[in-house]
Amino acid sequence: MEEFHEEKAFVVEEVNNVIKESIETTIQNAAYHHNKVGQWNSNIVEQCLKRLAGLNKPFKYIGGFPWGLHAQLCKRTGRVFTLLLLVTGIVLRMVRCTTYKYDSKTMYCIVNVFGLA
């Protein structure tokens, strides 16, 4: 019975590994370039969605802000920044969420994944 629950669970570590691999594959230690951010963002979201679907979990992952998977890349300047994410209209008991932060010498990449049961 426990195996069934594990197979169907939203495992944060597993999802974070998917995010990390997607970011590292896309960015590959590149320096921050404002004109590349849009493409990097799209690639990270697409790769995450494909890999999450491959986990065969009973969750729906929707690409795009604010309901599903969202990636935010920003230049690392030494200043404090705040990322505010509002999610409304969803029964929160049905939502599983994780946020993964990747940082390099020149940028931060923050990815939010919402799994809808």
N, CA, C and O atoms as a DFTB+ gen file, in Angstrom:
468 C
 N C O
     1  1       0.816      -1.194       0.000
     2  2       0.000       0.000       0.000
     3  2       0.860       1.258       0.000
     4  3       0.521       2.229      -0.676
     5  1       1.971       1.263       0.747
     6  2       2.852       2.422       0.770
     7  2       3.466       2.692      -0.590
     8  3       3.650       3.850      -0.965
     9  1       3.789       1.629      -1.345
    10  2       4.376       1.806      -2.674
    11  2       3.422       2.577      -3.574
    12  3       3.857       3.439      -4.337
    13  1       2.136       2.282      -3.496
    14  2       1.155       2.981      -4.311
    15  2       1.176       4.472      -4.018
    16  3       1.156       5.293      -4.936
    17  1       1.216       4.820      -2.737
    18  2       1.219       6.224      -2.359
    19  2       2.509       6.919      -2.796
    20  3       2.476       8.072      -3.224
    21  1       3.650       6.221      -2.689
    22  2       4.915       6.814      -3.126
    23  2       4.915       7.064      -4.623
    24  3       5.383       8.105      -5.084
    25  1       4.385       6.103      -5.389
    26  2       4.355       6.247      -6.842
    27  2       3.487       7.421      -7.269
    28  3       3.765       8.048      -8.292
    29  1       2.462       7.726      -6.523
    30  2       1.515       8.776      -6.887
    31  2       1.813      10.111      -6.213
    32  3       1.132      11.103      -6.473
    33  1       2.815      10.142      -5.360
    34  2       3.099      11.346      -4.582
    35  2       3.874      12.381      -5.394
    36  3       4.606      12.047      -6.325
    37  1       3.693      13.631      -5.018
    38  2       4.474      14.746      -5.549
    39  2       5.727      14.798      -4.691
    40  3       5.695      15.328      -3.580
    41  1       6.812      14.261      -5.185
    42  2       8.056      14.174      -4.423
    43  2       8.908      15.392      -4.769
    44  3       9.431      15.505      -5.878
    45  1       9.039      16.291      -3.814
    46  2       9.723      17.568      -4.038
    47  2      11.149      17.348      -4.525
    48  3      11.589      18.023      -5.455
    49  1      11.878      16.423      -3.918
    50  2      13.265      16.169      -4.324
    51  2      13.340      15.724      -5.785
    52  3      14.232      16.144      -6.523
    53  1      12.412      14.885      -6.189
    54  2      12.368      14.395      -7.566
    55  2      12.081      15.542      -8.542
    56  3      12.722      15.651      -9.588
    57  1      11.122      16.386      -8.193
    58  2      10.771      17.529      -9.035
    59  2      11.932      18.526      -9.074
    60  3      12.246      19.059     -10.139
    61  1      12.566      18.783      -7.942
    62  2      13.711      19.691      -7.909
    63  2      14.861      19.183      -8.774
    64  3      15.554      19.981      -9.405
    65  1      15.074      17.862      -8.811
    66  2      16.110      17.298      -9.685
    67  2      15.787      17.549     -11.156
    68  3      16.680      17.858     -11.945
    69  1      14.520      17.418     -11.522
    70  2      14.088      17.702     -12.892
    71  2      14.376      19.162     -13.227
    72  3      14.897      19.465     -14.300
    73  1      14.038      20.058     -12.313
    74  2      14.264      21.491     -12.536
    75  2      15.757      21.772     -12.688
    76  3      16.176      22.448     -13.628
    77  1      16.552      21.252     -11.762
    78  2      18.001      21.482     -11.780
    79  2      18.618      21.013     -13.093
    80  3      19.405      21.736     -13.702
    81  1      18.266      19.812     -13.530
    82  2      18.797      19.272     -14.784
    83  2      18.378      20.130     -15.976
    84  3      19.170      20.357     -16.890
    85  1      17.147      20.599     -15.966
    86  2      16.653      21.435     -17.064
    87  2      17.385      22.771     -17.119
    88  3      17.730      23.248     -18.201
    89  1      17.621      23.368     -15.971
    90  2      18.350      24.635     -15.920
    91  2      19.783      24.443     -16.389
    92  3      20.276      25.197     -17.228
    93  1      20.447      23.432     -15.844
    94  2      21.850      23.212     -16.192
    95  2      22.026      22.872     -17.660
    96  3      23.006      23.293     -18.275
    97  1      21.098      22.121     -18.236
    98  2      21.155      21.796     -19.663
    99  2      20.983      23.050     -20.504
   100  3      21.638      23.198     -21.536
   101  1      20.115      23.948     -20.079
   102  2      19.813      25.159     -20.842
   103  2      20.891      26.223     -20.695
   104  3      21.375      26.762     -21.691
   105  1      21.262      26.523     -19.480
   106  2      22.169      27.650     -19.233
   107  2      23.637      27.263     -19.409
   108  3      24.423      28.050     -19.935
   109  1      24.008      26.073     -18.981
   110  2      25.366      25.561     -19.136
   111  2      26.438      26.573     -18.731
   112  3      27.373      26.814     -19.495
   113  1      26.320      27.153     -17.569
   114  2      27.307      28.105     -17.029
   115  2      27.507      29.360     -17.879
   116  3      28.555      30.001     -17.794
   117  1      26.533      29.711     -18.682
   118  2      26.633      30.926     -19.501
   119  2      26.521      32.164     -18.627
   120  3      25.921      32.123     -17.552
   121  1      27.089      33.244     -19.081
   122  2      26.940      34.533     -18.409
   123  2      25.579      35.115     -18.774
   124  3      25.008      34.784     -19.813
   125  1      25.070      35.979     -17.913
   126  2      23.769      36.608     -18.148
   127  2      23.813      37.480     -19.406
   128  3      24.689      38.330     -19.564
   129  1      22.839      37.242     -20.298
   130  2      22.640      38.065     -21.500
   131  2      21.152      38.345     -21.593
   132  3      20.352      37.433     -21.799
   133  1      20.784      39.605     -21.440
   134  2      19.374      39.984     -21.425
   135  2      18.617      39.459     -22.657
   136  3      17.481      39.001     -22.529
   137  1      19.224      39.520     -23.825
   138  2      18.533      39.097     -25.047
   139  2      18.365      37.584     -25.151
   140  3      17.658      37.119     -26.046
   141  1      18.985      36.800     -24.276
   142  2      18.819      35.343     -24.288
   143  2      17.809      34.848     -23.246
   144  3      17.420      33.680     -23.264
   145  1      17.396      35.717     -22.359
   146  2      16.542      35.314     -21.233
   147  2      15.234      34.678     -21.701
   148  3      14.819      33.653     -21.160
   149  1      14.591      35.266     -22.686
   150  2      13.323      34.721     -23.167
   151  2      13.454      33.301     -23.679
   152  3      12.627      32.446     -23.362
   153  1      14.481      33.043     -24.464
   154  2      14.694      31.696     -24.995
   155  2      15.086      30.723     -23.896
   156  3      14.605      29.590     -23.870
   157  1      15.954      31.151     -22.990
   158  2      16.320      30.291     -21.864
   159  2      15.083      29.925     -21.052
   160  3      14.891      28.765     -20.687
   161  1      14.251      30.918     -20.774
   162  2      13.034      30.693     -19.997
   163  2      12.154      29.650     -20.683
   164  3      11.708      28.693     -20.051
   165  1      11.909      29.840     -21.975
   166  2      11.081      28.890     -22.732
   167  2      11.671      27.486     -22.709
   168  3      10.949      26.510     -22.508
   169  1      12.985      27.382     -22.915
   170  2      13.637      26.071     -22.927
   171  2      13.528      25.372     -21.574
   172  3      13.268      24.171     -21.509
   173  1      13.727      26.126     -20.500
   174  2      13.634      25.536     -19.160
   175  2      12.226      25.013     -18.903
   176  3      12.053      23.892     -18.426
   177  1      11.230      25.817     -19.216
   178  2       9.836      25.405     -19.001
   179  2       9.502      24.177     -19.846
   180  3       8.911      23.225     -19.336
   181  1       9.869      24.181     -21.129
   182  2       9.579      23.041     -22.007
   183  2      10.258      21.767     -21.521
   184  3       9.634      20.707     -21.473
   185  1      11.539      21.868     -21.160
   186  2      12.255      20.685     -20.682
   187  2      11.654      20.162     -19.378
   188  3      11.502      18.953     -19.206
   189  1      11.316      21.060     -18.470
   190  2      10.695      20.633     -17.213
   191  2       9.376      19.917     -17.473
   192  3       9.119      18.859     -16.898
   193  1       8.543      20.485     -18.330
   194  2       7.248      19.862     -18.622
   195  2       7.423      18.460     -19.202
   196  3       6.720      17.532     -18.802
   197  1       8.353      18.300     -20.141
   198  2       8.594      16.979     -20.740
   199  2       9.078      15.986     -19.698
   200  3       8.597      14.854     -19.639
   201  1      10.026      16.411     -18.880
   202  2      10.591      15.502     -17.876
   203  2       9.589      15.177     -16.768
   204  3       9.546      14.048     -16.280
   205  1       8.789      16.161     -16.374
   206  2       7.766      15.907     -15.356
   207  2       6.705      14.947     -15.885
   208  3       6.245      14.068     -15.156
   209  1       6.321      15.107     -17.128
   210  2       5.350      14.185     -17.732
   211  2       5.918      12.768     -17.758
   212  3       5.179      11.796     -17.602
   213  1       7.223      12.656     -17.953
   214  2       7.875      11.352     -17.986
   215  2       7.903      10.641     -16.643
   216  3       8.173       9.441     -16.587
   217  1       7.629      11.361     -15.556
   218  2       7.578      10.741     -14.234
   219  2       6.305       9.916     -14.029
   220  3       6.225       9.110     -13.102
   221  1       5.309      10.124     -14.902
   222  2       4.039       9.392     -14.832
   223  2       3.335       9.518     -13.489
   224  3       2.859       8.532     -12.926
   225  1       3.277      10.736     -12.992
   226  2       2.568      11.019     -11.744
   227  2       1.165      11.523     -12.089
   228  3       0.946      12.023     -13.193
   229  1       0.215      11.398     -11.163
   230  2      -1.168      11.813     -11.451
   231  2      -1.382      13.316     -11.260
   232  3      -2.364      13.733     -10.645
   233  1      -0.475      14.114     -11.780
   234  2      -0.570      15.564     -11.670
   235  2      -0.582      16.161     -13.067
   236  3      -0.037      15.590     -14.011
   237  1      -1.207      17.306     -13.176
   238  2      -1.179      18.079     -14.415
   239  2      -0.232      19.238     -14.198
   240  3      -0.344      19.973     -13.217
   241  1       0.694      19.393     -15.112
   242  2       1.643      20.501     -15.068
   243  2       1.345      21.371     -16.268
   244  3       1.371      20.900     -17.406
   245  1       1.068      22.611     -16.025
   246  2       0.686      23.527     -17.083
   247  2       1.801      24.539     -17.245
   248  3       2.193      25.190     -16.276
   249  1       2.313      24.680     -18.446
   250  2       3.361      25.661     -18.688
   251  2       2.775      27.054     -18.738
   252  3       1.735      27.275     -19.359
   253  1       3.423      27.972     -18.103
   254  2       2.980      29.359     -18.167
   255  2       2.519      29.886     -16.838
   256  3       1.990      29.149     -16.006
   257  1       2.719      31.136     -16.649
   258  2       2.401      31.847     -15.418
   259  2       0.942      32.250     -15.432
   260  3       0.463      32.612     -16.507
   261  1       0.190      32.224     -14.348
   262  2       0.595      31.859     -13.006
   263  2       0.188      30.465     -12.603
   264  3       0.492      30.066     -11.479
   265  1      -0.483      29.692     -13.445
   266  2      -1.120      28.469     -12.976
   267  2      -0.219      27.258     -12.904
   268  3      -0.558      26.306     -12.202
   269  1       0.885      27.240     -13.574
   270  2       1.656      26.012     -13.582
   271  2       3.121      26.216     -13.332
   272  3       3.532      26.602     -12.238
   273  1       3.907      25.957     -14.346
   274  2       5.340      26.005     -14.198
   275  2       5.832      27.362     -14.661
   276  3       5.466      27.825     -15.742
   277  1       6.647      27.990     -13.862
   278  2       7.103      29.347     -14.168
   279  2       8.577      29.454     -13.853
   280  3       9.023      29.027     -12.788
   281  1       9.338      30.021     -14.776
   282  2      10.762      30.268     -14.539
   283  2      11.017      31.764     -14.585
   284  3      10.476      32.466     -15.440
   285  1      11.823      32.241     -13.685
   286  2      12.182      33.658     -13.633
   287  2      13.695      33.748     -13.620
   288  3      14.339      33.247     -12.699
   289  1      14.275      34.386     -14.639
   290  2      15.711      34.612     -14.673
   291  2      15.960      36.086     -14.466
   292  3      15.276      36.923     -15.055
   293  1      16.931      36.411     -13.638
   294  2      17.257      37.813     -13.434
   295  2      18.754      37.969     -13.212
   296  3      19.429      37.073     -12.706
   297  1      19.241      39.121     -13.601
   298  2      20.659      39.423     -13.486
   299  2      21.043      39.549     -12.021
   300  3      20.308      40.118     -11.215
   301  1      22.181      39.019     -11.702
   302  2      22.684      39.086     -10.328
   303  2      23.469      40.386     -10.182
   304  3      24.543      40.550     -10.761
   305  1      22.915      41.301      -9.401
   306  2      23.531      42.617      -9.254
   307  2      23.985      42.909      -7.832
   308  3      24.625      43.933      -7.590
   309  1      23.673      42.043      -6.900
   310  2      24.011      42.290      -5.512
   311  2      22.892      42.995      -4.767
   312  3      22.959      43.152      -3.548
   313  1      21.878      43.415      -5.479
   314  2      20.733      44.066      -4.839
   315  2      19.735      43.013      -4.393
   316  3      19.685      41.911      -4.939
   317  1      18.956      43.362      -3.414
   318  2      17.897      42.479      -2.945
   319  2      16.751      42.537      -3.947
   320  3      16.408      43.610      -4.442
   321  1      16.168      41.395      -4.242
   322  2      15.011      41.389      -5.128
   323  2      13.899      40.571      -4.495
   324  3      14.146      39.693      -3.668
   325  1      12.697      40.869      -4.889
   326  2      11.538      40.160      -4.376
   327  2      10.749      39.621      -5.546
   328  3      10.475      40.345      -6.503
   329  1      10.383      38.366      -5.477
   330  2       9.543      37.756      -6.491
   331  2       8.231      37.396      -5.818
   332  3       8.195      36.569      -4.907
   333  1       7.163      38.015      -6.270
   334  2       5.856      37.784      -5.691
   335  2       5.041      36.956      -6.661
   336  3       4.880      37.330      -7.823
   337  1       4.535      35.853      -6.199
   338  2       3.743      34.972      -7.040
   339  2       2.385      34.788      -6.386
   340  3       2.288      34.255      -5.281
   341  1       1.352      35.224      -7.060
   342  2       0.004      35.099      -6.539
   343  2      -0.738      34.000      -7.280
   344  3      -0.767      33.980      -8.511
   345  1      -1.319      33.115      -6.549
   346  2      -2.129      32.067      -7.150
   347  2      -3.490      32.127      -6.486
   348  3      -3.613      31.967      -5.272
   349  1      -4.503      32.360      -7.290
   350  2      -5.857      32.441      -6.749
   351  2      -6.773      31.519      -7.527
   352  3      -6.493      31.162      -8.672
   353  1      -7.855      31.144      -6.902
   354  2      -8.877      30.369      -7.585
   355  2      -8.631      28.878      -7.617
   356  3      -9.364      28.160      -8.297
   357  1      -7.627      28.381      -6.907
   358  2      -7.365      26.943      -6.882
   359  2      -7.581      26.464      -5.451
   360  3      -7.195      27.134      -4.494
   361  1      -8.193      25.311      -5.323
   362  2      -8.328      24.706      -4.003
   363  2      -6.939      24.225      -3.598
   364  3      -6.405      23.292      -4.197
   365  1      -6.357      24.855      -2.591
   366  2      -4.956      24.619      -2.270
   367  2      -4.654      23.202      -1.815
   368  3      -3.512      22.756      -1.928
   369  1      -5.626      22.495      -1.313
   370  2      -5.376      21.116      -0.917
   371  2      -5.074      20.231      -2.116
   372  3      -4.484      19.162      -1.962
   373  1      -5.467      20.660      -3.298
   374  2      -5.247      19.873      -4.502
   375  2      -3.946      20.254      -5.205
   376  3      -3.595      19.650      -6.219
   377  1      -3.240      21.230      -4.691
   378  2      -2.044      21.737      -5.348
   379  2      -0.810      21.337      -4.562
   380  3      -0.769      21.471      -3.339
   381  1       0.190      20.847      -5.268
   382  2       1.498      20.586      -4.672
   383  2       2.453      21.561      -5.340
   384  3       2.333      21.830      -6.535
   385  1       3.389      22.085      -4.586
   386  2       4.247      23.135      -5.120
   387  2       5.672      22.984      -4.616
   388  3       5.908      22.530      -3.496
   389  1       6.610      23.370      -5.455
   390  2       7.992      23.506      -5.030
   391  2       8.613      24.682      -5.774
   392  3       8.224      24.995      -6.900
   393  1       9.563      25.315      -5.145
   394  2      10.325      26.402      -5.759
   395  2      11.788      26.031      -5.681
   396  3      12.289      25.649      -4.623
   397  1      12.468      26.145      -6.801
   398  2      13.885      25.807      -6.868
   399  2      14.654      27.045      -7.298
   400  3      14.291      27.703      -8.273
   401  1      15.712      27.358      -6.572
   402  2      16.534      28.521      -6.910
   403  2      17.915      28.044      -7.348
   404  3      18.598      27.310      -6.635
   405  1      18.298      28.479      -8.526
   406  2      19.626      28.196      -9.077
   407  2      20.341      29.523      -9.183
   408  3      19.768      30.502      -9.662
   409  1      21.579      29.569      -8.744
   410  2      22.312      30.815      -8.955
   411  2      23.703      30.522      -9.473
   412  3      24.327      29.517      -9.134
   413  1      24.163      31.437     -10.305
   414  2      25.506      31.375     -10.853
   415  2      26.188      32.693     -10.510
   416  3      25.648      33.490      -9.743
   417  1      27.346      32.924     -11.062
   418  2      28.064      34.163     -10.787
   419  2      27.349      35.383     -11.361
   420  3      27.526      36.496     -10.865
   421  1      26.538      35.180     -12.412
   422  2      25.945      36.329     -13.093
   423  2      24.427      36.382     -13.061
   424  3      23.850      37.395     -13.458
   425  1      23.753      35.322     -12.601
   426  2      22.289      35.340     -12.628
   427  2      21.677      34.400     -11.609
   428  3      22.323      33.494     -11.082
   429  1      20.401      34.654     -11.355
   430  2      19.549      33.766     -10.574
   431  2      18.503      33.199     -11.512
   432  3      18.069      33.864     -12.453
   433  1      18.104      31.971     -11.251
   434  2      16.975      31.383     -11.973
   435  2      16.089      30.735     -10.920
   436  3      16.527      29.837     -10.200
   437  1      14.860      31.184     -10.831
   438  2      13.907      30.674      -9.852
   439  2      12.775      30.014     -10.622
   440  3      12.139      30.643     -11.468
   441  1      12.528      28.751     -10.328
   442  2      11.495      28.001     -11.029
   443  2      10.468      27.528     -10.016
   444  3      10.810      26.906      -9.010
   445  1       9.206      27.829     -10.293
   446  2       8.087      27.361      -9.469
   447  2       7.353      26.285     -10.250
   448  3       7.052      26.469     -11.429
   449  1       7.065      25.168      -9.606
   450  2       6.290      24.095     -10.235
   451  2       5.078      23.827      -9.363
   452  3       5.196      23.576      -8.164
   453  1       3.906      23.886      -9.993
   454  2       2.660      23.562      -9.329
   455  2       2.100      22.298      -9.957
   456  3       1.870      22.251     -11.165
   457  1       1.884      21.292      -9.158
   458  2       1.283      20.040      -9.633
   459  2      -0.163      20.013      -9.187
   460  3      -0.443      20.046      -7.988
   461  1      -1.079      19.955     -10.127
   462  2      -2.510      19.945      -9.825
   463  2      -2.997      18.509      -9.819
   464  3      -2.857      17.795     -10.812
   465  1      -3.570      18.085      -8.697
   466  2      -4.046      16.709      -8.573
   467  2      -5.412      16.565      -9.217
   468  3      -5.983      15.475      -9.216
